[in-house]
């Protein structure tokens, strides 16, 4: 991890981890190749060069105990947060010395440390950047492109988000050879000031319609930088997906 002086920006990596999940209760502690899912993510973050500190944010004592057991830093947060971003904001209040925060999904055990560093570097290098995320190319004929569980994003010429949707966007009315279709990755970087402002806004109409928090930012006029990445590491949403990954780890 990068060691920052007191005069420069400091970036905190936060891994939200909650026990309750409709499809996969206890997911953060599910073992993959003998190691808890959340520990895989923690180990990936340890390889980052642009994070000054890393913390797991959880409302569950079982997860907190497991994180402490493998030597991780943990922050116990309120169980009443309506979203992961609200949980991140609580941790931001507990770590006021950090000017920027990266929300790293706790269910992506193969997340690229280089991608996390890219988000952090964007925040450090661009003082006017309030929010940054990532996306990877996906072909519109790929079954995931029409899957509502896979979020898509379209961007402008400055690589800033125009819209996010669970629907296939853009609609392929006419073939366009140089059109890039993108799958959104659920990783976000924020300036501390913006994050604390964001969670004070009421959920917006588009957000409630699509069930996508980032639309709240767009509806309030925020520019969201989008890093295009080749990293297409999958998230783990079900026990079946975890078992597939477990077999991959064991055969490598």
N, C-alpha and C positions, 0 to 999 in steps of 0.2 A: 504494500500500500504506500501511497505517496505521503511524505511528511511535509506538511505545509507550515510556513511561518505565520505568525499572528497577523501579519499585514496583508496576506493574500486570501483569496477565496478558499473556503473549506467545504468539502463535499462529503455528505453523509449518505451512505448506502443503507436503505431500510428494506428489510424483507418482511412483509406482512404475512402472518401465518395464523389461521384460525382453525379451530377444531371442527366447528359445525359446517357441514357441506351436505346438501341434499343427496348428491350422487356419490359422495366419497367421504363419509365422516372420519375424522382422524387422519386425513390425508398427509399433513406435514410429517407425521411420525411413521408413515408406511415405509417399510424397509425395501430398498432397492440395492441389490448386491451387498446386503448386510449393513447398509447405512441408511439412516432416516432421510427421507426426501428433502427436508429442510437443510440437512447437513450437506447434501450434495450442492445445493444452491449456495450455502455459506462458503464451501470450499472453492467454488467458482469465483465468488466475490473476493476471496483472499488473493487471487491471482491478479486483481486489478491494480493498476498503478496510479489511478487518479482519485481513489477514494481515501479520505483521511480517517474514516471510521466506518464500521459496519455494525448494524444492530438488527435483531429480529424483534418485530413488534407483534405481540400476541396478547389475547385476553384469557389464555388457558394455562393453568399451572402445570399441566402435564407437558405441554410444549416448552414452557419456560424451563422446567427441570431438565428436559432432554437437551436443550440448547446449552445450558450451563454445564451439563455433563460432558459435552464434547468441546468445551472451552469457548463457547460463543458468548457474545454480549446480548442481553435481552432487555426489552422494555415491556412491562406489563401495562396494558392499555384498557380502556373502558370496554365492557362487553356490549355497549349500547350504540356503537357507531353504525350508521346506516351504510357506510361504504369503506373500502380500503383506503381511500384518499383521506377520509376523516381520521382514520387510525394513524396515517402518516403525519397528518397535521398535529395530532397530539404529541407524537414523538418529536416533531420539530420544536414544539414548545419546551420539551425537556432537554433539548440539545441546542440552546440558543446561539452557541458560538459558530454553528455551521450556517453558511450563507446559501448553500444549495443542497438539494436533496434528490436522490434517485430512488424511485419506487421500483424495486426489483421483485418480480413475481416469484412467490415461494414455491411454485409448482413447475418450474422450468429447470430441471437438474442439469441440462446441457447448455444453459445460457452462455453466450460468448462473453468472456471477460473484456475482450477488445471492444465489443459493442457497448458495454457499460462505460468503459473509458471514453468512448466517442461521445456519448451523451454528456458525461461529466465535462469533457473538454469543450464541448459546444457552450455549455453554461458558463464556463470559466472565460472563454475567449470572446463571448458575445454578451456584454453587460445588459443589453436590451432584450435578451432572450428570457422570456418568462416561463416557457414550457417547451419541452422537447420530447419527442417520442421516436419510434422506429417502425419500419415496414419492410417486408421482403417481397420481391416479385412473385406473382402467381399468375398462371395462364388462365384466361377466362373459360377455357374448356375443362380446366381442372374441376372435379366434383366439389372441392372446397369453396370454389368461387360462388356457388349457389347455396352453400350451407349457411344457415342463419347463425350458427354458433361460431362462424369464422367472420371476424369483422374486417371490412374492406375500407380503404381510404383513397381519396383522390387528392392530388396536390397541384399547386400552381408552379410557375416557372422558377420561383425562389425556394422550392421544396418546402412550402408551407401548406398545411392541411386546408383543403376547401370543404371537405365533408367526410364523415365516417358513417358507415351503415352496415347493418346486417344483411341488407339486400345486395345483389350484384350491382356494383357501380364501377364505372359508368355503364349504362345500358348500351349493349352492342348493336345499335341500329345499322351502322355502316362500318365495314372493316377499315381499320386505320393501322397501317403497318408499324408506325413508331409509337403507338399508344402503350404505355406501361400500366398494367393492372397490379394492384398492391394489396397484400394481406397485412393488416395492422398487427404489430406485436405489442402486447400489453405491458410495456415498460415505459416509465415516464420520468423525466427530470423536471424539477421546478426550482425557481428562485424561492427562497424562504418567504419573502414579502408577498409574492404572488400566491403561493400555496395558502397562506393564512387568509388572504383575501378571498380566494376561490371557495373555501369551505363556508364562508359567510353568505354566499349567494344561494338563493333558493334553487332547487332542481328545476331546470328549464323544460319547456314543452317538448322540444325535440329529444332531450335527454330521457324524459319519461316515456316518450313514444318508442324510442329505439332501445332504451335501457343501456345507454352509453354515457358515462359521466363526462367524457371529453367534449361532448356537444354543448354542455353548459359553458365551457370556456369559449367555444366558437360563437355561441349566441350572445355572449357578453363582449365580443369584439377582440378576443385574445388571438394573437398569432401563434400557432403551434408549429415549430420546426419539426420536420420529419427527416430522419436519417434513413437512407435506403441501404439495406444490408443484405448480404447473402446468407446471413444466419437465419435458418428456418427451424431452429430447435423447437420441438413440440412441447406444449404444456401437458401436464398430466391431469385429466379430468375424471377418470374412472379407474377402478381397480384393474380392469382389463388392460388399459393402457400402461399402467404401472408394471404389470406382469410382463408385457411385451418388452418394455425397456429393461426390466430385470434380466430377462434372457439375453438381451443384447450385451449388457455389461458382463455377464458371466461367460459369453462366448468370445469376447474380445481379448 
